Amino acid sequence: MSGNSGNLVSHTAVISCPHGGRVQAASGASSSGVRLDGQPVPTADDVFTVVGCPHTVDRVPLPCTTARWTPDRDSVLIDGVPVLLDTSSAQCFSAGLVPQGPPVVSAARQGVRCG
């Protein structure tokens, strides 16, 4: 395991794009038997959507629509796929895949610490 550590991002985490839109899992780790409070633990393979992003450029809406995590491949794994930590690298994107900045994880589950 690398030097990366952090709190596990679970279904209780409040995640937003850099402009205040809500980031939510569009798919879950349903194939994994690993659960936290009965909910699948998010991994790097999960798809996250952004809703309610107010971002504009020159008064033209350019909202964030997805968020993608790229955690360290040497971190904690579920079925060979890294789990998401509040310290994992991530990026929000527009519909045209323009990078918009990293998501903000403001309430990662405390007490479940990896690393």
CYANA upper distance limits for C-alpha pairs under 8 A (distance plus 0.5 A):
  1 MET  CA     74 ASP  CA      5.72
  1 MET  CA     75 SER  CA      6.04
  1 MET  CA     76 VAL  CA      7.95
  1 MET  CA    115 GLY  CA      8.01
  2 SER  CA     72 ASP  CA      8.35
  2 SER  CA     74 ASP  CA      6.36
  2 SER  CA     75 SER  CA      6.92
  2 SER  CA    115 GLY  CA      8.48
  3 GLY  CA    115 GLY  CA      7.63
  4 ASN  CA     72 ASP  CA      8.04
  4 ASN  CA     75 SER  CA      7.53
  4 ASN  CA     87 THR  CA      8.07
  4 ASN  CA    115 GLY  CA      6.80
  5 SER  CA     85 LEU  CA      7.93
  5 SER  CA     87 THR  CA      7.40
  5 SER  CA    113 ARG  CA      7.90
  5 SER  CA    114 CYS  CA      5.94
  5 SER  CA    115 GLY  CA      4.68
  6 GLY  CA     85 LEU  CA      5.90
  6 GLY  CA     86 ASP  CA      6.25
  6 GLY  CA     87 THR  CA      5.94
  6 GLY  CA     88 SER  CA      8.48
  6 GLY  CA    113 ARG  CA      6.32
  6 GLY  CA    114 CYS  CA      6.18
  6 GLY  CA    115 GLY  CA      7.18
  7 ASN  CA     85 LEU  CA      5.81
  7 ASN  CA     86 ASP  CA      6.04
  7 ASN  CA     87 THR  CA      7.99
  7 ASN  CA    108 ALA  CA      6.57
  7 ASN  CA    109 ARG  CA      6.81
  7 ASN  CA    110 GLN  CA      6.76
  7 ASN  CA    111 GLY  CA      8.04
  7 ASN  CA    112 VAL  CA      6.41
  7 ASN  CA    113 ARG  CA      5.08
  7 ASN  CA    114 CYS  CA      6.72
  8 LEU  CA     83 VAL  CA      7.93
  8 LEU  CA     84 LEU  CA      6.64
  8 LEU  CA     85 LEU  CA      5.07
  8 LEU  CA     86 ASP  CA      6.92
  8 LEU  CA    108 ALA  CA      6.85
  8 LEU  CA    109 ARG  CA      6.59
  8 LEU  CA    110 GLN  CA      8.23
  8 LEU  CA    112 VAL  CA      6.37
  8 LEU  CA    113 ARG  CA      6.62
  8 LEU  CA    114 CYS  CA      7.33
  9 VAL  CA     13 ALA  CA      6.38
  9 VAL  CA     41 VAL  CA      8.19
  9 VAL  CA     42 PRO  CA      7.39
  9 VAL  CA     83 VAL  CA      8.50
  9 VAL  CA     84 LEU  CA      6.01
  9 VAL  CA     85 LEU  CA      5.69
  9 VAL  CA     86 ASP  CA      6.42
  9 VAL  CA    108 ALA  CA      5.64
  9 VAL  CA    109 ARG  CA      6.78
 10 SER  CA     36 LEU  CA      7.85
 10 SER  CA     41 VAL  CA      6.49
 10 SER  CA     42 PRO  CA      6.97
 10 SER  CA    108 ALA  CA      7.17
 10 SER  CA    109 ARG  CA      6.74
 11 HIS  CA     39 GLN  CA      7.35
 11 HIS  CA     40 PRO  CA      8.46
 11 HIS  CA     41 VAL  CA      8.13
 11 HIS  CA     42 PRO  CA      8.42
 12 THR  CA    107 ALA  CA      7.84
 12 THR  CA    108 ALA  CA      7.50
 12 THR  CA    109 ARG  CA      7.04
 13 ALA  CA    105 VAL  CA      7.26
 13 ALA  CA    106 SER  CA      7.45
 13 ALA  CA    107 ALA  CA      5.24
 13 ALA  CA    108 ALA  CA      5.00
 13 ALA  CA    109 ARG  CA      6.71
 14 VAL  CA     22 ARG  CA      8.44
 14 VAL  CA     23 VAL  CA      8.41
 14 VAL  CA    105 VAL  CA      6.44
 14 VAL  CA    106 SER  CA      6.04
 14 VAL  CA    107 ALA  CA      5.68
 14 VAL  CA    108 ALA  CA      7.51
 15 ILE  CA     22 ARG  CA      6.69
 15 ILE  CA     23 VAL  CA      5.76
 15 ILE  CA     24 GLN  CA      7.80
 15 ILE  CA    103 PRO  CA      7.08
 15 ILE  CA    104 VAL  CA      6.01
 15 ILE  CA    105 VAL  CA      5.02
 15 ILE  CA    106 SER  CA      6.72
 15 ILE  CA    107 ALA  CA      8.04
 16 SER  CA     20 GLY  CA      5.94
 16 SER  CA     21 GLY  CA      5.78
 16 SER  CA     22 ARG  CA      5.00
 16 SER  CA     23 VAL  CA      5.53
 16 SER  CA     50 VAL  CA      8.22
 16 SER  CA    103 PRO  CA      6.01
 16 SER  CA    104 VAL  CA      5.73
 16 SER  CA    105 VAL  CA      7.23
 17 CYS  CA     21 GLY  CA      5.65
 17 CYS  CA     22 ARG  CA      6.91
 17 CYS  CA     23 VAL  CA      6.93
 17 CYS  CA     50 VAL  CA      7.59
 17 CYS  CA     53 CYS  CA      7.67
 17 CYS  CA     64 CYS  CA      7.45
 17 CYS  CA     67 ALA  CA      8.41
 17 CYS  CA     92 CYS  CA      6.89
 17 CYS  CA    101 GLY  CA      8.02
 17 CYS  CA    102 PRO  CA      7.30
 17 CYS  CA    103 PRO  CA      4.92
 17 CYS  CA    104 VAL  CA      6.64
 18 PRO  CA     92 CYS  CA      8.47
 18 PRO  CA    100 GLN  CA      8.02
 18 PRO  CA    101 GLY  CA      6.61
 18 PRO  CA    102 PRO  CA      6.85
 18 PRO  CA    103 PRO  CA      6.14
 18 PRO  CA    104 VAL  CA      6.98
 19 HIS  CA     53 CYS  CA      6.62
 19 HIS  CA     54 PRO  CA      7.02
 19 HIS  CA     55 HIS  CA      6.58
 20 GLY  CA     52 GLY  CA      8.12
 20 GLY  CA     53 CYS  CA      6.54
 20 GLY  CA     54 PRO  CA      7.87
 21 GLY  CA     50 VAL  CA      6.52
 21 GLY  CA     51 VAL  CA      5.98
 21 GLY  CA     52 GLY  CA      5.11
 21 GLY  CA     53 CYS  CA      4.38
 21 GLY  CA     54 PRO  CA      7.44
 21 GLY  CA     64 CYS  CA      8.00
 22 ARG  CA     50 VAL  CA      5.91
 22 ARG  CA     51 VAL  CA      5.81
 22 ARG  CA     52 GLY  CA      6.87
 22 ARG  CA     53 CYS  CA      7.73
 23 VAL  CA     48 PHE  CA      6.89
 23 VAL  CA     49 THR  CA      6.15
 23 VAL  CA     50 VAL  CA      4.94
 23 VAL  CA     51 VAL  CA      7.12
 23 VAL  CA     66 THR  CA      8.17
 23 VAL  CA     67 ALA  CA      7.62
 23 VAL  CA    103 PRO  CA      8.29
 24 GLN  CA     48 PHE  CA      5.90
 24 GLN  CA     49 THR  CA      6.02
 24 GLN  CA     50 VAL  CA      6.89
 24 GLN  CA     51 VAL  CA      8.49
 25 ALA  CA     46 ASP  CA      7.54
 25 ALA  CA     47 VAL  CA      6.50
 25 ALA  CA     48 PHE  CA      4.83
 25 ALA  CA     49 THR  CA      6.79
 26 ALA  CA     46 ASP  CA      8.01
 26 ALA  CA     47 VAL  CA      5.92
 26 ALA  CA     48 PHE  CA      5.67
 26 ALA  CA     49 THR  CA      6.46
 27 SER  CA     46 ASP  CA      6.07
 27 SER  CA     47 VAL  CA      5.89
 27 SER  CA     48 PHE  CA      7.61
 28 GLY  CA     40 PRO  CA      6.74
 28 GLY  CA     41 VAL  CA      8.15
 28 GLY  CA     42 PRO  CA      6.84
 28 GLY  CA     46 ASP  CA      6.31
 28 GLY  CA     47 VAL  CA      8.13
 29 ALA  CA     40 PRO  CA      5.83
 29 ALA  CA     41 VAL  CA      6.81
 29 ALA  CA     42 PRO  CA      6.44
 29 ALA  CA     43 THR  CA      7.25
 29 ALA  CA     45 ASP  CA      8.45
 29 ALA  CA     46 ASP  CA      7.12
 30 SER  CA     40 PRO  CA      6.66
 32 SER  CA     40 PRO  CA      7.60
 32 SER  CA     78 ILE  CA      7.77
 32 SER  CA     79 ASP  CA      7.61
 33 GLY  CA     40 PRO  CA      8.05
 34 VAL  CA     40 PRO  CA      6.64
 34 VAL  CA     41 VAL  CA      6.79
 34 VAL  CA     78 ILE  CA      7.98
 35 ARG  CA     39 GLN  CA      5.55
 35 ARG  CA     40 PRO  CA      5.00
 35 ARG  CA     41 VAL  CA      6.05
 36 LEU  CA     40 PRO  CA      6.86
 36 LEU  CA     41 VAL  CA      6.75
 41 VAL  CA     83 VAL  CA      7.70
 42 PRO  CA     46 ASP  CA      6.92
 42 PRO  CA     83 VAL  CA      6.55
 42 PRO  CA     84 LEU  CA      6.55
 43 THR  CA     78 ILE  CA      8.06
 43 THR  CA     81 VAL  CA      6.85
 43 THR  CA     82 PRO  CA      6.13
 43 THR  CA     83 VAL  CA      4.70
 43 THR  CA     84 LEU  CA      5.86
 44 ALA  CA     68 ARG  CA      8.18
 44 ALA  CA     69 TRP  CA      6.23
 44 ALA  CA     70 THR  CA      7.02
 44 ALA  CA     71 PRO  CA      7.32
 44 ALA  CA     81 VAL  CA      6.95
 44 ALA  CA     82 PRO  CA      6.21
 44 ALA  CA     83 VAL  CA      6.68
 44 ALA  CA     84 LEU  CA      6.85
 45 ASP  CA     81 VAL  CA      7.51
 47 VAL  CA     66 THR  CA      8.25
 47 VAL  CA     67 ALA  CA      8.03
 47 VAL  CA     68 ARG  CA      7.69
 48 PHE  CA     66 THR  CA      6.14
 48 PHE  CA     67 ALA  CA      5.81
 48 PHE  CA     68 ARG  CA      7.29
 49 THR  CA     65 THR  CA      6.11
 49 THR  CA     66 THR  CA      4.79
 49 THR  CA     67 ALA  CA      6.65
 50 VAL  CA     64 CYS  CA      6.50
 50 VAL  CA     65 THR  CA      5.10
 50 VAL  CA     66 THR  CA      5.74
 50 VAL  CA     67 ALA  CA      7.44
 51 VAL  CA     64 CYS  CA      8.24
 51 VAL  CA     65 THR  CA      7.20
 52 GLY  CA     63 PRO  CA      8.41
 53 CYS  CA     63 PRO  CA      5.55
 53 CYS  CA     64 CYS  CA      6.29
 53 CYS  CA     65 THR  CA      8.23
 54 PRO  CA     61 PRO  CA      7.79
 54 PRO  CA     62 LEU  CA      8.41
 54 PRO  CA     63 PRO  CA      6.46
 55 HIS  CA     61 PRO  CA      6.61
 55 HIS  CA     62 LEU  CA      6.06
 55 HIS  CA     63 PRO  CA      5.37
 55 HIS  CA     64 CYS  CA      7.75
 56 THR  CA     60 VAL  CA      5.62
 56 THR  CA     61 PRO  CA      4.71
 56 THR  CA     62 LEU  CA      5.45
 56 THR  CA     63 PRO  CA      7.22
 57 VAL  CA     61 PRO  CA      6.97
 57 VAL  CA     62 LEU  CA      6.93
 62 LEU  CA     94 SER  CA      6.82
 62 LEU  CA     95 ALA  CA      8.49
 63 PRO  CA     94 SER  CA      6.19
 63 PRO  CA     95 ALA  CA      8.16
 64 CYS  CA     92 CYS  CA      6.55
 64 CYS  CA     93 PHE  CA      5.68
 64 CYS  CA     94 SER  CA      4.84
 64 CYS  CA     95 ALA  CA      7.50
 64 CYS  CA    100 GLN  CA      7.18
 65 THR  CA     92 CYS  CA      7.85
 65 THR  CA     93 PHE  CA      6.52
 65 THR  CA     94 SER  CA      5.67
 65 THR  CA     95 ALA  CA      6.18
 66 THR  CA     92 CYS  CA      6.18
 66 THR  CA     93 PHE  CA      5.88
 66 THR  CA     94 SER  CA      7.32
 66 THR  CA     95 ALA  CA      8.06
 67 ALA  CA     90 ALA  CA      7.46
 67 ALA  CA     91 GLN  CA      6.12
 67 ALA  CA     92 CYS  CA      4.71
 67 ALA  CA     93 PHE  CA      6.66
 67 ALA  CA    103 PRO  CA      7.68
 68 ARG  CA     90 ALA  CA      6.02
 68 ARG  CA     91 GLN  CA      6.01
 68 ARG  CA     92 CYS  CA      6.93
 69 TRP  CA     84 LEU  CA      7.91
 69 TRP  CA     88 SER  CA      7.29
 69 TRP  CA     89 SER  CA      6.30
 69 TRP  CA     90 ALA  CA      4.63
 69 TRP  CA     91 GLN  CA      7.06
 70 THR  CA     88 SER  CA      7.23
 70 THR  CA     89 SER  CA      5.82
 70 THR  CA     90 ALA  CA      6.30
 71 PRO  CA     75 SER  CA      7.87
 71 PRO  CA     82 PRO  CA      6.98
 71 PRO  CA     83 VAL  CA      8.15
 71 PRO  CA     84 LEU  CA      7.25
 71 PRO  CA     85 LEU  CA      8.34
 71 PRO  CA     88 SER  CA      5.34
 71 PRO  CA     89 SER  CA      6.10
 71 PRO  CA     90 ALA  CA      8.19
 72 ASP  CA     82 PRO  CA      7.76
 72 ASP  CA     88 SER  CA      7.74
 73 ARG  CA     81 VAL  CA      8.20
 73 ARG  CA     82 PRO  CA      6.59
 74 ASP  CA     82 PRO  CA      8.21
 75 SER  CA     82 PRO  CA      6.47
 75 SER  CA     83 VAL  CA      7.99
 75 SER  CA    115 GLY  CA      8.21
 76 VAL  CA     82 PRO  CA      6.10
 76 VAL  CA     83 VAL  CA      6.48
 76 VAL  CA    114 CYS  CA      7.58
 76 VAL  CA    115 GLY  CA      8.27
 77 LEU  CA     81 VAL  CA      5.48
 77 LEU  CA     82 PRO  CA      4.82
 77 LEU  CA     83 VAL  CA      6.28
 78 ILE  CA     82 PRO  CA      6.81
 78 ILE  CA     83 VAL  CA      7.12
 84 LEU  CA     88 SER  CA      6.68
 85 LEU  CA    114 CYS  CA      8.35
 86 ASP  CA    105 VAL  CA      6.55
 86 ASP  CA    108 ALA  CA      6.76
 89 SER  CA    102 PRO  CA      8.27
 90 ALA  CA    102 PRO  CA      5.96
 90 ALA  CA    103 PRO  CA      7.06
 91 GLN  CA     99 PRO  CA      7.10
 91 GLN  CA    100 GLN  CA      7.53
 91 GLN  CA    101 GLY  CA      6.00
 91 GLN  CA    102 PRO  CA      4.79
 91 GLN  CA    103 PRO  CA      6.73
 92 CYS  CA     99 PRO  CA      6.46
 92 CYS  CA    100 GLN  CA      5.81
 92 CYS  CA    101 GLY  CA      6.04
 92 CYS  CA    102 PRO  CA      6.13
 92 CYS  CA    103 PRO  CA      6.63
 93 PHE  CA     97 LEU  CA      5.54
 93 PHE  CA     98 VAL  CA      5.77
 93 PHE  CA     99 PRO  CA      5.09
 93 PHE  CA    100 GLN  CA      5.79
 93 PHE  CA    101 GLY  CA      8.09
 94 SER  CA     98 VAL  CA      5.70
 94 SER  CA     99 PRO  CA      7.19
 94 SER  CA    100 GLN  CA      7.26
